Amino acid sequence: MIQIKPSIESIQNNEEGVLEVFPMPHELVIVMSQDCDLEQDYKRRQAGEVGTLSNVLLCDAYPAEILRANVHAQDQLGSKDWKKRIAQNQNERFHYLQKVEPGLDLQGQGLTAIALDFKIYFTIPTDELYARLPLGIRRKCILTSPYVEHLAHRFFKFQSRVALPRDHEIDPIPEAGDR
């Protein structure tokens, strides 16, 4: 999937109405827009009516080992922490999906374990996405129930966090012998 992004410099210096863009490749994405919204939009468009969905929400997906290396480098998570917190979906920011065998992949190639970072998402206009479908965008797999609901719940829960002006102060807990 290629996302077309405007150049920041061309936005800032857009005196002549010229906007430069550059392609932003996304190797693997997961559609995060709700199935019911996608279906309603598709049916309306097939009936010749105006679509109901202006953009499709997508989340980048990475081979789990690449995300693991990036998280390890940034947060110093050890192998044990990765298995406990990330691979078992106990960290609210990341979501882990196990590998897909070739027989379950719509392309017949299989898929290594993948992980999503809920901070990295984007949208593409629905018209543009529909126009690109015949040009080579291919579906690899379908996430079935209840896993699709689990992923959606976790993603939107992460997005609905409330920003606080500062972190909570944590009082030290006295040890048993200090009482």
KOLBATOR-460240 format. One record per residue: residue in one letter; x negated, y negated, z negated of N, C-alpha, C, O in turn. Coordinates in steps of 0.02 Angstrom, whole numbers, padded with zeros to 5 digits, always signed. Each point is the difference from the previous one (the first is absolute). Example, Ala and Ser with C-alpha at 12.3 -4.5 7.8 and 13.67 -1.06 7.14 Angstrom:
A-00660+00284-00390+00045-00059+00000-00045-00060+00000-00052+00001-00033/S+00070-00054+00069-00042-00059-00003+00039-00055-00037-00025-00055-00008/
This chain:
M-00043+00059+00000+00043-00059+00000-00045-00061+00000-00047-00005-00039/I+00061-00042+00082-00036-00063+00003+00046-00055-00023+00055-00009+00026/Q-00078-00029-00075+00037-00058-00023-00033-00061+00031-00062-00006-00001/I+00100-00039+00029-00027-00061+00030+00003-00055-00053+00054-00019-00024/K-00113-00007+00007-00004-00051-00052-00027-00065+00030-00045+00001+00041/P+00072-00058-00063-00027-00063+00024-00067-00015-00033-00012+00019-00058/S-00031-00053+00094-00064-00022-00027+00013-00059-00047+00035-00047+00019/I-00062+00049-00079+00010-00055-00049-00027-00065+00029+00031-00053-00008/E-00089+00056+00042-00029-00061+00029+00046-00031+00052+00007-00061+00003/S+00026+00104+00038+00044-00028+00051+00063-00029-00031+00031-00045+00029/I-00010+00070-00086+00058-00029-00034-00019-00069-00027+00038-00048+00007/Q-00097+00044-00038-00022-00064-00029-00016-00052+00053+00009-00060-00013/N-00031+00081+00071-00019-00046+00053+00048+00005+00059-00021-00003+00058/N+00085+00009-00072+00050+00013+00052+00029-00066+00027+00061-00008+00003/E-00104-00039+00017+00024-00064+00024+00029+00006+00071+00045-00038+00017/E-00070+00084+00023+00023+00006+00069+00053+00054+00009+00019+00015+00057/G+00004+00014-00111+00052+00051+00004-00027+00068+00022+00039+00044+00019/V-00105-00034-00022-00029+00064+00019-00014+00040-00063-00033-00024-00047/L+00057+00084+00046-00010+00043-00058-00039+00062+00022+00022+00038+00042/E-00080-00028-00072-00040+00058+00015+00020+00057-00047+00015-00011-00059/V-00014+00071+00086+00018+00058-00040-00054+00053+00008-00039-00001+00048/F+00038+00048-00095-00047+00056+00005+00036+00063-00022+00045-00002-00042/P-00067+00058+00070+00032+00064-00019-00027+00025-00066-00060-00003-00013/M+00104+00028-00029-00018+00030-00064+00022+00073+00004+00059+00015-00007/P-00107+00031+00016+00020+00071+00007+00019+00031-00067-00030-00015-00052/H+00079+00058+00053+00021+00039-00058+00002+00072+00025+00043+00018+00040/E-00089+00023-00064-00006+00069+00025+00062+00042-00017+00024+00038+00042/L+00000-00045-00103+00056+00041-00022+00044-00043-00046-00026-00031-00047/V+00090+00030+00060+00046-00039-00041+00060+00042-00019+00016+00050+00033/I+00016-00070-00086+00063+00031-00021+00054-00054+00001-00010-00054-00026/V+00066+00070+00057+00055-00047+00003+00032-00003-00069+00022+00051-00027/M-00019-00111-00001+00028-00009-00066+00071-00030+00001+00034+00001-00051/S-00013-00026+00108+00069-00025+00006+00047+00059-00013-00015+00057+00016/Q+00071-00072-00046+00048+00052-00018+00030+00033+00063+00016-00034+00048/D-00008+00100-00051+00027+00037+00057+00069-00026+00021+00014-00005+00060/C+00027-00012-00109+00068-00023+00018-00003-00066+00038+00040-00010+00046/D-00086-00035-00064-00007-00063+00036-00025+00012+00071+00023-00031+00047/L-00071+00077-00040-00027+00017+00066+00054+00031+00044+00006-00016+00059/E+00033+00060-00088+00053+00034+00038+00054-00049+00022+00021+00002+00058/Q+00001-00046-00103+00051-00049+00018-00025-00046+00056+00037-00015+00046/D-00099-00007-00052-00029-00043+00051-00004+00036+00067+00018-00029+00051/Y-00040+00091-00052-00007+00038+00062+00068+00010+00034+00006-00009+00060/K+00045+00028-00099+00066+00011+00028+00028-00064+00032+00031+00003+00053/R-00040-00059-00086+00024-00064+00027-00036-00016+00066+00032-00021+00048/R-00097+00031-00047-00038-00015+00061+00020+00047+00057+00005-00021+00057/Q+00008+00085-00073+00021+00048+00052+00069-00018+00027+00015+00015+00058/A+00025-00047-00099+00067-00020+00022-00001-00068+00036+00052-00027+00018/G-00113-00001-00008-00006-00064+00034+00012-00060-00044+00007-00056+00025/E-00004+00067-00090+00011-00055-00047-00067-00025-00028-00052+00031+00011/V+00055-00086-00046-00060-00028-00032-00019+00044-00059+00042+00021-00039/G-00107-00006+00033-00024+00041-00055+00009-00035-00067+00008-00060-00004/T-00009+00100-00048+00010-00026-00068-00065-00007-00039+00000-00026-00056/L-00055+00048+00085-00064+00002-00036-00051-00041+00040-00017+00019+00056/S-00006-00074-00083-00046-00042+00038-00072+00026-00002-00038-00010+00047/N+00018+00044-00101-00067+00027-00006+00002+00069-00031+00047+00016-00037/V-00097+00024+00052-00008+00066-00031-00059-00004-00047-00054-00024+00018/L+00064+00047-00079-00051+00000-00052-00042+00063+00005+00027+00055+00001/L-00093-00064+00003-00047+00056+00007-00053-00004-00053-00018-00055-00023/C-00008+00112+00003-00054+00003-00050-00057+00041+00030+00011+00055+00026/D-00071-00082-00029-00059+00037+00023-00009+00064-00040+00010+00000-00061/A-00030+00052+00095-00016+00063-00033-00071+00018+00021-00020-00010+00057/Y-00019+00036-00104-00070+00015+00011-00013+00073-00018+00034+00028-00043/P-00084+00002+00075-00021+00065-00026-00017-00009-00074-00035-00048-00019/A+00059+00092-00023-00007-00008-00072-00073-00009-00021-00014-00038-00047/E-00032+00072+00080-00071-00006-00019-00027-00070+00013-00044-00023-00037/I+00068-00010+00090-00023-00069+00013+00026-00046-00055-00038-00041-00027/L+00102+00047+00010+00027-00042-00053-00034+00017-00066-00014-00045-00040/R+00001+00108+00028-00034+00021-00061-00068-00034-00006-00018-00025-00054/A-00021+00023+00108-00065-00032-00001+00006-00075-00013-00039-00029-00037/N+00089-00003+00068+00010-00072-00011+00022-00015-00071-00025-00048-00031/V+00070+00087+00004+00024-00010-00069-00057+00013-00049-00010-00037-00048/H-00028+00090+00061-00057+00017-00044-00050-00058-00001-00026-00017-00053/A+00012-00012+00111-00049-00054+00005+00026-00063-00036-00039-00036-00032/Q+00104+00023+00036+00028-00061-00030+00014+00007-00074-00015-00045-00039/D+00042+00102+00018+00024+00007-00068-00039+00050-00042+00017+00011-00058/Q-00068+00018+00087-00041+00049-00035+00042+00058-00027-00013+00025-00055/L+00063-00004+00092+00039+00059-00019-00041+00062+00016-00023+00009+00056/G+00014+00033-00105-00036+00062+00011+00044+00052+00032+00060-00011+00010/S-00089+00068+00007+00036+00054+00033+00059+00023-00043+00054+00014+00026/K-00065-00009-00091+00053+00022-00045+00058-00050-00001+00058+00019+00002/D-00075-00084-00004+00052-00052+00000+00038+00000+00066+00061-00009+00000/W-00096+00020+00056+00033+00002+00065+00053+00056+00000+00057-00012+00018/K-00077+00072-00039+00046+00056+00000+00059-00012-00046+00057+00016+00017/K-00070-00045-00074+00054-00010-00049+00044-00059+00019+00062+00006-00001/R-00091-00062+00019+00039-00060+00010+00024-00011+00071+00058-00020+00010/I-00100+00033+00039+00019-00015+00069+00033+00061+00033+00057-00005+00025/A-00091+00061-00024+00025+00059+00036+00064+00028-00031+00036+00036+00034/Q-00022-00053-00096+00063+00022-00031+00050-00057-00003+00051+00005-00036/N-00064-00058+00072+00046-00058+00005+00017-00030-00068+00058-00014-00014/Q-00109+00005-00027+00010-00031-00065-00029-00071-00003-00002-00031-00053/N-00019+00005+00110-00022-00069+00004+00052-00036+00043+00013+00021+00057/E+00016-00074-00082+00056-00032+00034-00019-00031+00067+00045-00011+00042/R-00108-00004-00030-00021-00033+00062-00010+00047+00059+00006-00020+00058/F-00021+00083-00072-00018+00047+00053+00050+00058+00003+00031+00018-00049/H-00025+00011+00109+00042+00059+00008-00039+00051+00041-00027-00016+00053/Y+00026+00077-00076-00038+00054+00030+00049+00050+00032+00049+00019-00030/L-00065+00001+00091+00040+00051+00035-00047+00056+00021-00052-00012+00031/Q+00071+00072-00048-00044+00058+00015-00007+00011+00074+00039-00027+00040/K-00088+00067-00021-00013+00013+00071+00060+00035+00033+00041+00031-00033/V-00038-00038+00099+00054+00030+00039-00032+00051+00046-00047-00015+00037/E+00072+00075-00039-00026+00054+00043+00021-00013+00073+00052-00032+00011/P-00091+00055+00038+00017-00012+00071+00071+00021+00019+00031-00033+00042/G-00005+00086-00071+00067+00022+00017+00055-00046-00023+00056+00003+00025/L-00072-00048-00072+00050-00047-00025-00009-00071+00029+00040-00044-00015/D-00091+00035+00056-00015-00064+00031+00034-00001+00068-00008+00047+00039/L+00045-00099-00023+00035-00005+00064-00048+00000+00059+00021+00016+00056/Q-00084-00035-00067-00051+00002+00053-00039+00065+00000-00040+00012+00045/G+00052+00032-00095-00034+00064-00004-00073-00004-00020-00037+00049+00010/Q+00015-00105-00037-00071-00010-00018-00013+00007-00074-00057+00012-00020/G+00107-00020-00022-00011-00002-00071-00022-00069-00022-00014-00044+00042/L+00011+00035-00105-00017-00065-00028-00034+00011-00067+00026+00038-00042/T-00082-00070+00031-00033+00006-00065+00043-00035-00052+00047-00036+00017/A-00062+00048-00080+00035-00036-00053-00008-00075+00012-00054-00023+00017/I+00107-00014-00027-00002-00072+00010+00021-00036-00064+00033+00029-00043/A-00053-00091+00039+00017-00041-00057+00020-00070+00024-00026-00025+00050/L+00072-00005-00084+00024-00067+00016-00021-00046-00056+00001+00018-00059/D-00020-00078+00078-00013-00054-00048+00058-00048+00008+00006-00034+00052/F+00037+00030-00102+00061-00040+00006-00013-00075+00007+00047-00038+00012/K-00109+00016-00021-00016-00071+00011-00013-00015+00073-00005-00058+00020/I-00001+00111+00022-00016-00010+00071+00060+00022+00042+00009+00059+00014/Y+00031-00108+00006+00059+00013+00040+00010-00058+00048-00031-00053-00008/F+00072+00062+00058+00012-00052+00050+00066+00014+00034+00031+00052-00009/T-00009-00100+00049+00061+00009+00039-00016-00011+00074-00048-00035+00018/I+00090+00064+00023-00003-00011+00072+00072-00014+00022+00046+00034-00022/P-00036-00084+00065+00068-00013+00024+00029+00064+00032-00033+00035+00037/T+00095-00022-00054+00033+00061+00023+00001+00004+00077-00012+00054+00028/D+00026-00109+00006+00000+00000+00073-00068+00022+00027-00004+00040+00047/E-00049-00065-00078-00068+00017+00022-00014+00074-00012-00030+00034+00042/L+00051-00009-00099-00012+00070-00016+00037+00046+00049-00028+00049+00024/Y+00091-00065-00009+00038+00040+00048-00033-00002+00069-00001+00050+00035/A-00024-00109-00015-00033-00006+00065-00064+00041+00003-00020+00023+00054/R-00013-00014-00110-00063+00037-00001+00009+00076-00004-00046+00037+00017/L+00103-00014-00038+00011+00072-00008-00017+00040+00064-00034+00051-00005/P+00055-00073+00063-00017+00039+00060-00075-00006+00020-00023+00037+00044/L-00013-00082-00076-00070-00012+00018-00050+00041-00040-00060-00012+00004/G+00084+00060-00042-00048+00045-00033+00003+00005-00075-00038+00038-00029/I+00081-00075-00004+00007+00009-00072+00034+00068-00011+00052+00013+00029/R-00083+00029-00070+00028+00067-00010+00012+00013-00074-00039-00018-00043/R+00094+00051+00031+00015+00022-00068-00039+00064-00013-00002+00045+00041/K-00031-00043-00099-00038+00059-00018+00041+00048-00043+00004+00060+00015/C+00026-00086-00066+00035+00041-00049+00062-00036-00025+00008-00061+00009/I+00035+00098-00040+00059-00028-00033-00004+00020-00073-00007+00059-00016/L+00013-00108-00027+00000+00013-00072+00072+00017-00019+00046-00040+00010/T-00037+00098-00038+00068+00024-00016+00020-00018-00071-00041-00019-00041/S+00105+00027+00028+00028-00012-00067-00023+00056-00047-00003+00057+00021/P-00012-00071-00081+00003-00063-00038-00064-00042+00004-00005-00051-00033/Y-00044+00073+00074-00064-00035+00003+00006-00069+00031-00035-00046-00021/V+00077+00038+00071+00009-00065+00031+00030-00050-00050-00019-00058-00002/E+00066+00081-00039+00030-00044-00051-00050-00017-00054-00002-00056-00025/H-00040+00105+00007-00052-00011-00050-00048-00054+00024-00017-00046-00038/L-00005+00052+00100-00046-00050+00028+00033-00069+00002-00029-00049-00021/A+00090+00045+00047+00035-00064+00005+00009-00031-00069-00010-00060-00009/H+00030+00100-00040+00010-00026-00068-00065-00029-00028+00000-00054-00028/R-00054+00091+00036-00065-00023-00027-00023-00064+00036-00025-00046-00032/F+00032+00045+00099-00021-00059+00038+00038-00062-00022-00030-00052-00016/F+00096+00057+00014+00040-00059-00016-00004-00018-00074+00008-00059-00017/K-00021+00106-00025-00012-00015-00071-00064-00041-00006-00003-00048-00038/F-00049+00068+00074-00063-00037-00002+00011-00071+00027-00027-00048-00028/Q+00065+00041+00081+00012-00066+00030+00042-00044-00046-00003-00062+00006/S+00042+00091-00050+00045-00040-00042-00031-00019-00067+00035-00023-00045/R-00101+00033+00038-00033-00020-00062+00011-00075-00012+00008-00038+00047/V-00008+00019-00110+00008-00070-00018-00069-00028-00020-00033+00027-00044/A+00013-00080+00077-00065-00030-00015+00005-00037-00067+00046-00041-00010/L-00092+00054-00034-00002-00035-00064-00056-00052+00003-00050+00010+00034/P+00059-00066-00071-00051-00052+00004-00068+00021-00030-00052-00026+00019/R+00053+00074-00064-00062+00026-00029+00012+00069-00027+00057+00019-00014/D-00111+00020+00007+00007+00067-00027+00019-00002-00073-00015-00049-00035/H+00047+00102+00011+00017+00005-00071-00063+00006-00041-00049+00030+00021/E+00051-00060-00079-00054+00010-00048+00014+00065-00037+00056+00011-00023/I-00106+00030+00018+00009+00065-00032-00037+00000-00067-00061-00007-00002/D+00099+00014-00052-00031+00003-00066-00033+00068-00009+00027+00051+00021/P-00084-00051-00053-00033+00065-00012+00043+00043-00047+00029-00024-00048/I-00026+00087+00063+00038+00047-00042-00049+00027-00053-00053+00026+00017/P+00071-00034-00081-00046+00024-00052-00006+00076+00002+00048+00036+00011/E-00109-00013-00023-00012+00071-00003+00032+00028-00063+00015-00038-00047/A-00003+00103+00044+00033+00033-00058-00037-00013-00065+00032-00008-00052/G-00098+00005+00054-00039-00010-00061-00005-00073-00022-00023-00014-00055/D+00046-00033+00098-00004-00072-00015+00062-00025-00036+00002-00059-00017/R+00047+00099+00004+00062-00024-00030-00003-00005-00073+00049-00020-00032/
